[in-house]
Amino acid sequence: MTGSGLMDFLIAMVGLCIVVYLIFAALDFIAPDDRFKTIARYAVGGAALLVFLVAVKAVLFGGPGAAMGMSPVGVIEFAIGLIVVMVVLYLIYMGIDALAPANLVVPIKYVLGAIALIAILVLAERVMFGGGLMLTNSFRLQPSR
């Protein structure tokens, strides 16, 4: 175990906590029902556990993977993406409430909520495993060799 590996582990854990918290905070607004919330929470929690285990393995036994592509820029990009999805969904919901027939409002919102939830999970995957959304390329942490 090296000091660099330990720092990579700490960075990965802080980034992981931030991303998981942001997803859980957004689920109340985005998920159309409790079933989707539960599925998303299990998916995010399971992925977070896997990231944690890979980071622990990298610290204790060496090898790449401790930072898992997490970076401060990636977390900011994820927050930006989350806000954009929530604002777009809110505006679409307003339009649906104003224009759609009453019997179609709930099914349309249900489908759009599911699509937005999928978009959020894809954003989270990119940040946790891909090193960000590549909106900016100014700061990336590289795993120790």
N, C-alpha and C positions, 0 to 999 in steps of 0.2 A: 504494500500500500504506500502510495506516495502522497505528498502534500497536494500535488496537482490533481491526482485522482480523487482525493477527498473534496477538493474545491469543486470539481466537476460534479460530484455527487450532490453537494449542497446546492449548487446552481440548478441541477435537474429537479431536486425536490421542491425548491422554492417556486420555480416555474410551473411545475406540475400542480402544486397547491393553488396557484393563481388561476391557471386555466380551468381546473376542476371547479373552483369556487365561481368563476364567471359563468360557466355552463349551468351550474345548479341555480344561480341567480336568474338566468335568462329563461330557464325551463318553465317557470310559472307563467311567463308571458307568451312563450312560443308554443308549448305543447298543447294540442287541442283537447286532450283528456288525460286522466291519470295513468292510463295504460301506456301511452307514449312517454310520459314523464318517467315511469318506472323503467321502461326499456332503455331510455336514454341514460338514466342514472346508472343502471347496471353496466351498460356499454362503457360509459366514461369511467366508472369506478373500476371495472375490470381492466381497462387499458391503463389506468393509473397504477394499478397493482402490478401489472406487467412491466411498466416503465420503472417502477420502484425496484422490482426484483432484478431487472437487467442492470440497473445502476449499482445495486449492492454487489452483484457478481463482478462488475467491472472494477469496483473499488477493491474488493477482497482478493480477486483472482487475476486482475489485470485485463488488459484488452480494451478495445474501443467500446463505446456505448454508454459511458457514464453520463454524458451530457444529453444524449439522445436527440441532438439537434435543437435543443431548447436554447433560446437566446432572449435577452431583454427586448430586442426589436421584434422577435416573433410573438412575444406576449402582447406588446403594444399593437402589432398588426392584427392579432386575434381579437383584441378588444375593439379595434376599429371595425373589423368585419362583423362582429357581433352587433355593434350599434347600427351599422348599415342595414343588416338583415332585419333588426327590430323596427327601425324607422320605416323601411319599405313595407314590411308586413302591416304596420299600423296604418299607413296610408292606403294600402290595398283594402284593409278591413273597413276603413272609412268609406271608400268607394263602394264596396259591397253592401254596406249598410244603407247607403243612399240609393243605389241603383238596382240591386238584385231583388227579385221577388222574395217575399218572406219565407216561402217554403224551401228556397234554395240557399239561404244565407248560411245556415249551420253546415250543410254538406260542403259548400265551397270553402268556408273557413277551416273546416276539418282537413281537407286536402291541402290547402295552402299552408296550414300549420305543420302538417307532416313534411311537406317539401322544405319549409324553413328549418325544421328540426334536422333534416338530413344535411342541409347546407351548413348548419352549425357544427354537426359532428364531423363533416369533411374539413371544415376550418380547424377544428381541434386536432384532427389527425395530422394535418399539415404542420401545425405548430409543434406538436409533441414529437413527431417522428421525422418531419421533413425540414426542420430548421426555419420555419416561418412561411409566410405567404409570398415572400419575395417582392413585397411592395417597395422595400428599400434594401440596399445591399451594403449598408454602412458599417454594421457591426455583427460579426459572427464569432462565436466561440468555437474553437477547434479542440477535439479530444486530444489528450496527451498521448505521446507515442512511447 
